Amino acid sequence: MLKRILKFFVAATLVTMLSLVLSACQSSTPTTVPTTTSTPFTTTTTANPEMIEVVSVRGPLAPINPGGPNVEITLKNVTNLPVIALSATLYLNQNFNFAFDVSSANPLLPGKTVSGSLTLIDAGFSDTTSYPLVIDGVLQERQIFSLNKQVQITP
């Protein structure tokens, strides 16, 4: 858990620093980058478990891959704030990390959905068993969250 929080803290810090550098390059007046390290993040683990809704976890999907099934996860932002970073880890016989096309430049807006797919090499699963899915993200207000859900992979 701490490793995931640290990963998102580092990613969000890099996004913030990149934004500062880009704005300094575009500005006619020089901008100084602060040298002090501050943590403008707060962490929520299960305070609002409905920040992100799991719309579906589907698989196996075509095309058929002999190495393992293709699985797609669709998530929905049910907060009133944009999500600027989002990932999910599906725990089967090994961990499968799903990345979503979400960033500060391409936020997941409230009420909208995003999908990510992955070929699960050497994965075995049943459509009658629930599996843990951990969803990690960062809201536009720099609030880091991590949600634990149980999901079934449906055909």
N, C-alpha and C positions, 0 to 999 in steps of 0.2 A: 504494500500500500504506500509506504513512504517512498519507495522507488518511483511509483507512478506519479506521485505528487511532485517529487523533485524533477522528473522528466518534464511535466507540464510547466513547472516554475521556470526551468531553464528555457523551454520553448517560448513561453510568454515574455520572458526577459529579452530574449533575442529579437522577438517581434517588436517589442517596445524600442529597443536600441536601434533596430533597422529603421523604424518609423522616424526616430529622431534624426538619424543620419540622412535619410531621404529628404526630410523637411529642411534640414540645414543646407543640403545641396540645391534645393529648389528656391530657397529664400535668398533675397538680395542682401540681407543682413546676416552676419555670422551668428550661428547658434552654438552655444557651448553644451557639451554633453556632461551631465553631472557625474562626478567621480565617486560620490558616495553610493553605497549599496543600500537600497531600501527594499522592503518587501510589501508592495502595494496589493498583496493577495490575501484573501481569506479563504478558508477551506470549509466546504460542506461535504459531509460524507453521506448521511442519510436524513438530514434535516428536512429535505423536501424530496422524497423518493420519486416524485412524479415530474422532475425537471425534464427528463427525457423519457418518452414513451417508446417501447419496442412495438413497432407496427407489425413486423413479420421477421421470421428467420426461416428462409426457404432453402430447401436442397433435397436431393441433388438436382442441380439444374443442368440443362444442355449448354454446351456440348459435353458429352460424356468424356471424362478424362480417366484413363486407366490408372493414373497415380493416386487419384482421390477425387471425391465429389466437389463440385462447385457449390458454394453456399453464399446466399445473399442476405444481408441484414439491413432492414429499413428502420430508421429511427425518426422520431418526431420531436421537435422542440415544443414543449408545453409550458414554457415559462413566458414571461412578458419581456425578456431580454434576448438579444442575439447571442448565439453561441459562436465563439471565435476559434475554438480548437475542440476536436472530438475524435475519440478512438474507442474501440471496444475489443475486449479479449474474451474469446469463447474457449472455455475449458472442457476439453474432451480427454482423450488419452495423452494429449499434449496441448500446449497453449497456441491458439491461433489469433493473431493480432489483425484486426480490421482497421483500415485507415479510411477516413471520410474526407471528401473535398470540402473542408471547412477551414477558414482562416479569417483573420481580421479584414482582409480584402474581399473575402467571399464568405460572410457569416451565414450561419443557419438562422434564419429569421423566425420569430415566434409563429407557431402554427404550421411551419413548413417541415417537409421531410427530406431526408438524405439517405442514399443507399450506398453500401459498399459490398463488394463481392471478393471472394478468395477461394482458391483451390486448396482444399484441405488434404494435403499429401499424407498418406498413411493414416487417415482418420477413419475411425469406425464410429457410427452412431445409430441410434434407433429413433424413429419418429414417435415412440411411445414413452421416451425417457426425457426428463427435464435435465438441462445442463446449466451450469453457472455462466453468466455473462456479466462481465464487469465493464461498465461504461465510464470513461474518464473524459472530462472536458473542462473548458474555461469559458465563463460568461464574459460578455463585453465589459462588465464592471470589474474584470480581473478576479472573479470569484471562481476558485477551482472546486470541482465537484467530482465525486466518485460514487457510482451507484451499483449495487449488486442486484441482479435480477436472475430468475430462473426461467429458462426458455425451452421450448420444444422446437426442433427442426421439422418443419412440415413440408411435404412434397408439393 
